Amino acid sequence: MKAVKIRRIAVSAGIILAAYLLQCSVFPALEIAGTRPNLMLIITASFGFMRGSREGMLVGFISGLMIDIQFGDMIGFYALIYLMAGFVNGLFEQMYFDEDIKLPLFMIAVSDLIYGLVIYFFSFLLKSDFGFFTYLNRIIVPETIYTIVITLGVYPLLLFINHKLEAVEKRSASKFV
């Protein structure tokens, strides 16, 4: 049973690290109109509604902390935003069905919109930059659309990995019953 937990932790850490490396190294080259998809948010939201609020918050905190270290002005700002995204998406675990991609797409889109609004409010508005509609039209909406497009490719992969891990966990649990 302990080996199964270690396997899930190792796979989750590998997913987070791979997403971070892709977001920091590959996605800047794939930038379209000054925006790039938010892969870390896709991972956080997916873990939230696939595995629940607890894992969503943990993945979100780790993802946000990594982004804070790389890009942030202060440690903890992005960690808190991603932690909250993981928690909120985890609340929808009961409504989540593997076959239905509409809920994940909708939740990731809403999470990215709220993420963009929070970044605008704390990073620009408090510094007296009142170009909200410019920021909305040039950054928030294009990033959300780009993130949704990338979600269509990344989400099935995360779902496949989650199914494999759950199958291993069920086989391991049936040995002890």
N, C-alpha and C positions, 0 to 999 in steps of 0.2 A: 504494500500500500504506500509506503514511504517513497519507493522508487518511482511510483506513478506521479506523486506530487512533485518530486524533483524533476521528472521529465516535463511536466506542465510548466513549471517555473523556468526551466531551461529554454523550452520552446517559446514561451512568452517573452523572455529576455531577448532571445534571438530575433523575434519579430520586431520588438521595439528598437533594437539596435539596427536592424536592417532598414526599418522605416526611417530612422534618424539619419542614417548614412545616405539613403536615397534622397531624403529631403534636403540635406545639406550639400550633397555633391552632384547628383544627377538632375534634380528638378530645377536648380537655377539655370541650367542649360536649356530646359524645356519651357522657360518663361514665355508667356504669351501676353502681350500688351501690358507688361510690367507686373503681371500676377503669376503666381504659381500655386499649385494645389497644396492643400494642407494635409499631408499624409499622416502626420501624427494625430490629428483630430479624427481622421477616419479610423485609425487603430484604436484610439481611446473610446470612441462611440461604439465601435463594433464589439470591443471587449465588454463594454457596459451592458448592451442589450443581449449579448450572447451568454455572458457569465454572471451578470448581476452588478449591483452598485458597488460592492466591495472591490471586486476585481477591476471594474471600470475606474474607480477612484485611484486605486494603486497604479494602474497603467497610466492614467492621466497625470498623476503626480510625478511619476518617473519621466514621462514624456515631456511634461512642462519644465521639469528641472533641467533636463538635457537642453532644451531650447533656451532656458534662462542662462545656462552656462555659455552657450554658443553665441546667442544674439541679444540677450536681455541687458537692460541697464541696471536692473536690480534682481537679486536672486529671490525667487518665490512668486513673482508676478504671473508668469506664464504657468508655473506649477499650480497656482490656485485656480486659474481659469480652466486648465485642462482637468484638474481634479473635480471641479464643479460639473464640467461637461460629462465626465465619466459617471458621476453620481446621478445626474439627471437622466442620462441615457439608460442607466441601470434600472431606473424606476419603471422602464417599459419592458423589462425582461418577461413579465407575465403575458404581455400582448405580442411578444415576438414569436414568429414561426419561421422556421428555416427556409421553407419554400417561397415565402413572400418577400420580395425585395423592396416593396413599396415603403414599408415602415423604416427599414435602414436608410434608404435614400432620403426619405422625408426628414428623419431625425438628424442625419448627417448634414443635410442642407440647413435645417433650423439651427443646429449647433454652430455651423460655420457663419451663418448670419449673425447670431448672437455674439460669437467670438469677434467678428469684425466690428460690431457696434461697441463692445466692451473695450477693444483696443483703441477705437476712435475716441471714446469718451475719456479714457484715462491717459492716453498718449498725446492727443491733439487738442481736445476741447478744453482740458484743464490748463493747457498752455496758450489759450486764447486763439486757437486756430478754428475759425468758425465755418470752414468750407465743407460742411457735412454732405451736401448733395454731390459735390465733386468727389469726395472720398467714397461715398456710396456708389456712384456710377462708375468710377475708375478703379476702385479697389475691391470693395465688399462684394458687389454683385458678380463681377467677372471671376473673382476667386471662388465664390460659391458654385458657380456654374462649372468651372474647371475642376473643382473638388468632386462634384457629383459625377462628372465624366470619368475621372480616375477611380471613383468608388465602384463604378460598373466593372472595372477590371480587378481591383484589389479585394473587394468584398467576397466574391466567390472563392478566392484563394484562402482568405481567412476562415470562411465557412468550412471549406474542405479540411483545413488543418484542425479546426475545432471538432469536426465530426470524427476525425482519426483519433484525436486525444480522448474524446468521450468514449469511443469504442474500446480503447485500451483500458480506460478507467472501469468500464462495465465488466470487461473480461477479468480484470484484477479483483473487482468486488465480488464477482460470482465465485471465485476460487475460495473465498473465505466464508461463504454462506453455506 
